């Protein structure tokens, strides 16, 4: 804590602050450089992110399985289908004979839990999957009995319904299909196996049933397929067929080339390519201003304007996306370079080329995409990419600058303390001098008084 100019009258705080402003000049330069480097890194990271997205789009467009995309159309609204890349273009007809059902049954009327379970306090539910024992010991309520059945691993849910004369349980299989049909017994599984358990009488509301369709109906080659659900995955390779209604008239299912998906391969590639080129352009473009002092023109390069690796990336991407593929120009399939260096995607030309020669379109686009993917990999690969390496190096620069700034904090603090000590000592010295001056003045005054008295 200091008091400004107590003796000297100087504003020592302002003097010290001014001196420290000069002393901190090198640190200020370091902070400016650190800030500029951080801005540079942020620009590189933004570009790298877009390059990585371009790489994903390019890799997808260059992969053969991407060009095997199929779409399924059905002549009946109750039948839908999806196809994977392992499917092949085809057309088949079939009838939908049955839909999958779950078993729903009612027990006979009973008055209480004891009368329903018998003296053994045990029930057994059986299905094709095996037997499940339900321990009813301690259960006294009908709702508790229903919960015990539902919460067991038997795959059956139960609900208690109060009716005339007592209760009934409505039992429902949790899954459809004939394999999930069930029977309820009074007694443990061992008694069921031995044939000594009592089967509970069940009234069927809905019988367990597999879905069924017949391929090539009405011909000698007719083939029946079944499924425990209303979805068939075993009819055509790579195709999943889902039914929602019985169809006695043959349904025609057509698997054809998915032109929408194939168009997206080309359009998405061009879109992602333009995003990268646009990012490069905006980050490298110079700005022109007028110096208010001299009136001269000042040209300031963009944040990435002086980075040679970025300009190299721009050139490599432009070349990769514009050069012919096996002698065929990308413009013949609707992809062309424009005067501003970006690329245009002509949907009409692309669709026409796809309809006329789909293999040609695949060869050109996948070849072009493979070249672009190679550029993006060499640039943005997480371990070996050139942009990645440059970002890492610049982050090291920021850290080093931060260490230097921290060292300057210590140096400047010591310098401030030194100045404060110097000026404090100055005030003490001046105070001492002032005290001495006052003492001398008083002594001289005393001597002067003594001389006057002697003369008288």
C-alpha positions as MATLAB code, in Angstrom:
seq = 'XXXXXXXXXXXXXXXXXXXXXXXXXXXXXXXXXXXXXXXXXXXXXXXXXXXXXXXXXXXXXXXXXXXXXXXXXXXXXXXXXXXXXXXXXXXXXXXXXXXXXXXXXXXXXXXXXXXXXXXXXXXXXXXXXXXXXXXXXXXXXXXXXXXXXXXXXXXXXXXXXXXXXXXXXXXXXXXXXXXXXXXXXXXXXXXXXXXXXXXXXXXXXXXXXXXXXXXXXXXXXXXXXXXXXXXXXXXXXXXXXXXXXXXXXXXXXXXXXXXXXXXXXXXXXXXXXXXXXXXXXXXXXXXXXXXXXXXXXXXXXXXXXXXXXXXXXXXXXXXXXXXXXXXXXXXXXXXXXXXXXXXXXXXXXXXXXXXXXXXXXXXXXXXXXXXXXXXXXXXXXXXXXXXXXXXXXXXXXXXXXXXXXXXXXXXXXXXXXXXXXXXXXXXXXXXXXXXXXXXXXXXXXXXXXXXXXXXX';
ca = [
       0.000    0.000    0.000;
       1.506    3.350   -1.032;
       0.598    7.020   -0.668;
       1.225    9.108   -3.785;
       3.554   12.104   -3.355;
       3.272   12.359    0.420;
       6.494   14.390    0.480;
       7.476   14.837   -3.176;
       4.016   15.705   -4.474;
       4.532   13.285   -7.364;
       1.720   10.977   -8.631;
       3.897    7.904   -8.245;
       1.095    5.433   -9.151;
       0.681    7.013  -12.588;
       4.431    7.167  -13.043;
       4.814    3.484  -12.211;
       1.887    2.519  -14.487;
       3.427    4.460  -17.371;
       6.793    2.850  -16.821;
       5.157   -0.589  -16.615;
       3.283    0.076  -19.856;
       6.656    0.537  -21.552;
       8.162   -2.434  -19.736;
       5.242   -4.710  -20.784;
       5.643   -3.916  -24.474;
       7.285   -7.275  -25.326;
       4.575   -9.161  -23.432;
       1.884   -7.235  -25.294;
       3.458   -8.288  -28.571;
       3.459  -11.903  -27.373;
      -0.229  -11.689  -26.452;
      -1.080  -10.221  -29.849;
       0.838  -12.985  -31.578;
      -0.879  -15.612  -29.431;
      -4.312  -14.181  -30.259;
      -3.505  -14.076  -33.986;
      -2.261  -17.676  -33.842;
      -5.432  -18.810  -32.069;
      -7.509  -17.136  -34.778;
      -5.388  -18.890  -37.390;
      -5.910  -22.252  -35.657;
      -9.680  -21.712  -35.470;
      -9.747  -21.041  -39.217;
      -7.702  -24.177  -39.918;
      -9.988  -26.271  -37.701;
     -13.121  -24.963  -39.416;
     -11.618  -25.811  -42.804;
     -10.462  -29.215  -41.590;
     -13.974  -30.067  -40.405;
     -15.407  -29.293  -43.834;
     -12.643  -31.252  -45.560;
     -13.441  -34.237  -43.347;
     -17.151  -34.026  -44.304;
     -16.161  -33.852  -47.955;
     -14.040  -36.960  -47.428;
     -17.038  -38.829  -46.032;
     -19.193  -37.875  -49.014;
     -16.422  -38.761  -51.444;
     -15.761  -42.136  -49.834;
     -19.465  -42.961  -49.981;
     -19.683  -41.999  -53.660;
     -16.596  -44.039  -54.524;
     -17.831  -47.239  -52.845;
     -19.398  -49.831  -55.159;
     -22.079  -50.846  -52.649;
     -23.395  -47.270  -52.634;
     -24.260  -47.695  -56.312;
     -26.220  -50.895  -55.607;
     -28.996  -48.971  -53.850;
     -32.435  -50.337  -54.758;
     -35.946  -49.140  -54.112;
     -38.976  -51.408  -53.714;
     -42.450  -50.662  -55.054;
     -45.558  -52.727  -54.417;
     -48.846  -53.014  -56.302;
     -50.698  -53.240  -52.961;
     -50.634  -50.577  -50.237;
     -50.754  -53.302  -47.585;
     -47.347  -54.627  -48.683;
     -44.130  -52.667  -48.217;
     -40.526  -53.684  -48.630;
     -37.015  -52.419  -47.994;
     -33.882  -53.553  -49.795;
     -30.235  -53.587  -48.764;
     -27.223  -53.446  -51.055;
     -27.116  -57.252  -51.155;
     -30.432  -57.336  -53.032;
     -30.724  -57.506  -56.816;
     -33.168  -55.833  -59.200;
     -36.099  -58.169  -59.813;
     -39.877  -58.487  -59.879;
     -41.918  -61.143  -58.080;
     -45.602  -61.887  -57.451;
     -47.148  -63.489  -54.366;
     -50.322  -63.755  -52.377;
     -50.623  -62.982  -48.678;
     -52.489  -65.977  -47.263;
     -52.384  -65.268  -43.518;
     -51.311  -62.590  -41.083;
     -49.411  -63.389  -37.912;
     -51.549  -63.579  -34.772;
     -50.891  -63.920  -31.066;
     -52.841  -66.381  -28.936;
     -55.479  -64.802  -26.705;
     -57.401  -67.159  -24.376;
     -59.812  -67.042  -21.410;
     -59.717  -69.269  -18.366;
     -62.847  -70.769  -16.859;
     -64.589  -68.807  -14.107;
     -63.025  -69.225  -10.655;
     -63.805  -67.723   -7.265;
     -60.380  -67.259   -5.649;
     -56.664  -67.895   -6.121;
     -56.634  -71.116   -4.105;
     -59.332  -72.720   -6.212;
     -57.470  -71.709   -9.379;
     -53.990  -72.890   -8.390;
     -54.894  -75.927   -6.295;
     -53.042  -77.189   -3.250;
     -49.622  -77.133   -4.911;
     -49.383  -73.327   -5.122;
     -47.813  -73.668   -8.538;
     -48.769  -73.096  -12.180;
     -46.887  -74.007  -15.356;
     -47.106  -72.286  -18.749;
     -45.819  -74.322  -21.687;
     -44.969  -73.333  -25.248;
     -42.669  -74.529  -27.988;
     -39.857  -72.772  -26.130;
     -40.337  -74.905  -23.002;
     -42.041  -74.783  -19.600;
     -42.103  -71.941  -17.082;
     -43.123  -72.443  -13.459;
     -45.094  -69.713  -11.695;
     -44.881  -69.871   -7.910;
     -48.146  -68.639   -6.386;
     -47.169  -69.092   -2.746;
     -48.510  -66.205   -0.668;
     -50.603  -64.758   -3.501;
     -54.135  -64.101   -2.272;
     -55.535  -61.608   -4.782;
     -56.578  -62.283   -8.339;
     -54.698  -59.191   -9.539;
     -51.588  -60.544   -7.792;
     -52.035  -63.823   -9.645;
     -52.302  -61.974  -12.971;
     -49.148  -59.968  -12.164;
     -47.227  -63.149  -11.302;
     -48.059  -64.612  -14.722;
     -47.228  -61.371  -16.576;
     -43.921  -60.882  -14.758;
     -42.757  -64.450  -15.334;
     -40.521  -65.452  -18.259;
     -43.319  -67.403  -19.936;
     -43.960  -64.719  -22.578;
     -47.619  -64.395  -21.580;
     -49.444  -61.398  -20.091;
     -52.536  -61.800  -17.928;
     -55.334  -59.515  -16.822;
     -58.036  -60.356  -14.269;
     -61.660  -59.657  -15.257;
     -64.525  -59.817  -12.772;
     -67.483  -61.687  -14.233;
     -70.701  -63.258  -13.000;
     -69.834  -65.904  -10.451;
     -66.195  -64.837   -9.890;
     -63.222  -64.041  -12.139;
     -61.609  -64.981  -15.421;
     -58.061  -64.418  -16.587;
     -57.471  -63.195  -20.125;
     -54.113  -64.605  -21.225;
     -52.292  -63.106  -24.216;
     -49.041  -64.228  -25.807;
     -46.551  -61.352  -25.901;
     -45.410  -62.325  -29.385;
     -47.185  -63.484  -32.523;
     -46.589  -66.764  -34.298;
     -47.548  -70.427  -33.923;
     -44.388  -71.135  -31.920;
     -45.696  -68.843  -29.192;
     -48.917  -70.822  -28.582;
     -49.235  -71.783  -24.901;
     -51.102  -74.017  -22.459;
     -51.634  -73.469  -18.729;
     -51.354  -76.281  -16.182;
     -52.075  -76.608  -12.492;
     -48.867  -77.991  -10.969;
     -45.077  -77.783  -11.459;
     -43.220  -78.583  -14.729;
     -42.219  -82.017  -13.426;
     -45.904  -82.994  -13.168;
     -46.489  -81.650  -16.672;
     -43.660  -83.831  -17.976;
     -44.995  -86.840  -16.054;
     -48.491  -86.260  -17.391;
     -50.001  -85.863  -13.914;
     -50.590  -82.081  -14.047;
     -54.111  -80.773  -14.619;
     -54.518  -78.725  -17.793;
     -56.558  -75.575  -17.293;
     -59.408  -75.224  -19.740;
     -58.800  -72.264  -22.044;
     -61.365  -70.690  -24.340;
     -59.675  -69.422  -27.497;
     -60.344  -65.855  -28.578;
     -57.512  -65.706  -31.113;
     -55.370  -68.654  -32.196;
     -51.600  -68.350  -32.477;
     -50.718  -68.196  -36.154;
     -47.761  -67.571  -38.457;
     -47.979  -65.120  -41.330;
     -47.892  -66.871  -44.706;
     -47.350  -65.835  -48.297;
     -47.132  -67.869  -51.478;
     -44.591  -66.956  -54.127;
     -45.494  -67.569  -57.799;
     -49.101  -68.516  -56.887;
     -51.087  -70.578  -59.370;
     -47.999  -72.122  -60.934;
     -46.281  -75.448  -60.451;
     -43.388  -73.556  -58.872;
     -45.585  -72.074  -56.099;
     -43.610  -71.778  -52.860;
     -44.996  -71.046  -49.392;
     -43.101  -68.962  -46.824;
     -44.023  -68.420  -43.189;
     -42.942  -65.954  -40.530;
     -43.757  -65.543  -36.835;
     -44.323  -61.823  -37.534;
     -45.819  -59.976  -40.487;
     -42.323  -59.268  -41.787;
     -40.613  -61.770  -44.091;
     -36.840  -61.670  -44.439;
     -36.434  -65.139  -45.956;
     -38.097  -64.659  -49.340;
     -35.551  -62.613  -51.306;
     -31.912  -62.014  -50.386;
     -31.442  -58.564  -48.887;
     -35.166  -57.771  -48.963;
     -37.546  -57.367  -46.027;
     -41.267  -57.660  -46.894;
     -43.933  -56.444  -44.469;
     -47.640  -57.232  -44.846;
     -50.637  -55.702  -43.097;
     -53.594  -57.414  -44.816;
     -54.499  -60.691  -46.501;
     -54.159  -60.374  -50.272;
     -55.799  -63.151  -52.285;
     -55.011  -61.428  -55.566;
     -51.305  -61.611  -56.456;
     -49.209  -58.665  -55.310;
     -46.381  -57.556  -57.586;
     -43.197  -56.381  -55.871;
     -40.623  -54.610  -58.036;
     -37.037  -53.943  -57.008;
     -35.341  -51.351  -59.170;
     -32.430  -48.948  -59.151;
     -32.916  -46.168  -56.575;
     -32.344  -43.159  -58.820;
     -32.952  -40.733  -55.963;
     -30.204  -42.268  -53.858;
     -27.846  -42.407  -56.838;
     -28.527  -38.759  -57.654;
     -27.772  -37.868  -54.054;
     -24.324  -39.449  -54.380;
     -23.416  -36.935  -57.084;
     -25.209  -33.883  -55.701;
     -23.905  -34.372  -52.174;
     -20.344  -34.743  -53.443;
     -20.583  -31.463  -55.370;
     -22.280  -29.696  -52.454;
     -19.593  -30.739  -49.955;
     -16.860  -29.855  -52.453;
     -18.271  -26.341  -52.864;
     -18.459  -25.914  -49.092;
     -14.719  -26.555  -48.823;
     -13.845  -24.334  -51.790;
     -16.112  -21.599  -50.411;
     -14.439  -21.847  -47.008;
     -11.016  -21.513  -48.609;
     -12.133  -18.528  -50.665;
     -13.632  -16.677  -47.710;
     -10.612  -17.347  -45.476;
      -7.990  -16.335  -48.060;
      -9.654  -13.324  -49.702;
      -7.934  -10.000  -49.033;
      -9.724   -6.887  -47.798;
      -8.938   -3.352  -48.996;
      -9.169   -0.310  -46.725;
      -7.958    3.289  -46.822;
      -5.330    4.503  -44.371;
      -6.941    7.475  -42.550;
      -3.548    9.134  -42.081;
      -1.938    8.800  -45.489;
      -5.022    8.174  -47.597;
      -3.266    5.229  -49.189;
      -4.777    1.835  -49.910;
      -4.144   -0.911  -47.380;
      -4.535   -4.533  -48.518;
      -4.985   -7.059  -45.709;
      -4.764  -10.768  -46.600;
      -7.312  -13.207  -45.209;
      -6.492  -15.234  -42.114;
      -5.382  -18.155  -44.321;
      -4.238  -16.011  -47.210;
      -0.542  -16.550  -46.550;
      -0.770  -20.301  -45.927;
       0.635  -22.196  -48.894;
      -0.854  -25.532  -47.787;
      -4.360  -24.109  -48.110;
      -3.772  -22.852  -51.640;
      -2.275  -26.243  -52.499;
      -5.389  -27.965  -51.156;
      -7.577  -25.743  -53.312;
      -5.582  -26.636  -56.425;
      -5.603  -30.367  -55.643;
      -9.376  -30.495  -55.083;
     -10.091  -28.519  -58.245;
      -7.903  -30.853  -60.285;
      -9.339  -34.006  -58.686;
     -12.919  -32.979  -59.413;
     -12.507  -31.572  -62.913;
     -10.093  -33.840  -64.775;
     -11.567  -36.602  -66.994;
     -12.031  -40.108  -65.620;
     -10.715  -42.702  -68.078;
     -11.027  -40.102  -70.804;
     -14.619  -39.165  -69.928;
     -15.283  -35.600  -68.758;
     -17.379  -35.189  -65.595;
     -19.421  -32.591  -67.472;
     -20.965  -35.398  -69.540;
     -22.782  -36.577  -66.393;
     -23.732  -33.103  -65.190;
     -20.720  -32.117  -63.049;
     -18.763  -29.117  -64.303;
     -16.423  -26.415  -63.023;
     -17.547  -22.788  -63.170;
     -15.678  -19.548  -63.756;
     -15.494  -18.730  -60.042;
     -13.776  -22.054  -59.335;
     -16.789  -23.760  -57.777;
     -18.647  -26.729  -59.294;
     -22.163  -27.021  -60.675;
     -24.426  -30.069  -60.500;
     -26.905  -30.328  -63.384;
     -29.679  -32.589  -62.085;
     -31.365  -32.946  -65.482;
     -28.129  -33.915  -67.248;
     -27.213  -36.298  -64.435;
     -30.609  -38.024  -64.496;
     -30.522  -38.330  -68.296;
     -27.030  -39.862  -68.169;
     -28.127  -42.222  -65.399;
     -31.079  -43.412  -67.450;
     -28.997  -43.823  -70.621;
     -25.886  -45.461  -69.184;
     -25.891  -46.004  -65.399;
     -22.525  -47.784  -65.482;
     -20.899  -44.784  -67.151;
     -22.254  -42.454  -64.474;
     -21.029  -44.792  -61.746;
     -17.570  -45.045  -63.292;
     -17.177  -41.279  -63.704;
     -18.586  -40.199  -60.337;
     -16.941  -42.950  -58.300;
     -13.613  -42.322  -60.046;
     -13.846  -38.601  -59.442;
     -14.898  -39.223  -55.837;
     -11.964  -41.583  -55.245;
      -9.533  -38.849  -56.302;
     -11.231  -36.306  -54.043;
     -11.222  -38.796  -51.153;
      -7.485  -39.305  -51.596;
      -6.898  -35.550  -51.319;
      -9.075  -35.239  -48.213;
      -7.352  -38.177  -46.547;
      -3.889  -36.717  -47.091;
      -5.193  -33.420  -45.724;
      -7.470  -34.209  -42.788;
      -6.489  -37.685  -41.624;
      -6.479  -37.553  -37.778;
      -2.928  -38.873  -37.578;
      -1.163  -38.095  -40.843;
      -3.184  -35.291  -42.470;
      -1.252  -32.151  -43.443;
      -3.900  -29.812  -41.994;
      -4.029  -31.894  -38.829;
      -0.265  -31.653  -38.464;
      -0.314  -27.904  -39.043;
      -3.042  -27.415  -36.426;
      -1.041  -29.463  -33.924;
       2.093  -27.450  -34.634;
       0.284  -24.137  -34.222;
      -1.271  -25.310  -30.960;
       2.289  -25.938  -29.781;
       3.157  -22.365  -30.739;
       0.229  -21.060  -28.688;
       1.367  -23.084  -25.695;
       4.931  -21.804  -26.023;
       3.692  -18.220  -26.269;
       1.534  -18.806  -23.202;
       4.565  -19.994  -21.266;
       6.499  -16.883  -22.307;
       3.590  -14.647  -21.321;
       3.443  -16.321  -17.919;
       7.175  -15.760  -17.457;
       6.676  -12.103  -18.312;
       3.917  -11.895  -15.666;
       6.510  -12.836  -13.041;
       9.135  -10.473  -14.473;
       6.722   -7.552  -14.650;
       5.443   -8.174  -11.150;
       8.987   -8.082   -9.819;
       9.671   -4.916  -11.823;
       6.546   -3.215  -10.426;
       7.544   -4.157   -6.890;
      11.027   -2.770   -7.543;
       9.636    0.539   -8.797;
       7.254    0.758   -5.881;
      10.169    0.190   -3.499;
      12.293    2.797   -5.292;
       9.611    5.478   -5.114;
       8.768    4.589   -1.534;
      12.432    4.953   -0.637;
      12.453    8.256   -2.509;
       9.599    9.514   -0.360;
      11.442    8.381    2.795;
      14.644   10.051    1.646;
      12.834   13.286    0.798;
      11.066   13.147    4.141;
      14.400   12.788    5.905;
      15.864   15.637    3.892;
      12.859   17.767    4.675;
      13.237   16.983    8.392;
      16.922   17.827    8.235;
      16.145   21.054    6.402;
      13.622   22.008    9.042;
      16.119   21.230   11.803;
      18.843   23.244   10.134;
      16.448   26.112    9.640;
      15.511   26.010   13.295;
      19.177   25.883   14.329;
      20.057   28.793   12.107;
      17.141   30.700   13.548;
      18.401   29.999   17.048;
      21.878   31.196   16.154;
      20.466   34.365   14.654;
      18.478   35.028   17.828;
      21.494   34.499   20.050;
      23.580   36.970   18.021;
      20.939   39.659   18.378;
      20.812   39.212   22.163;
      24.605   39.525   22.518;
      24.653   42.773   20.570;
      22.130   44.339   22.930;
];
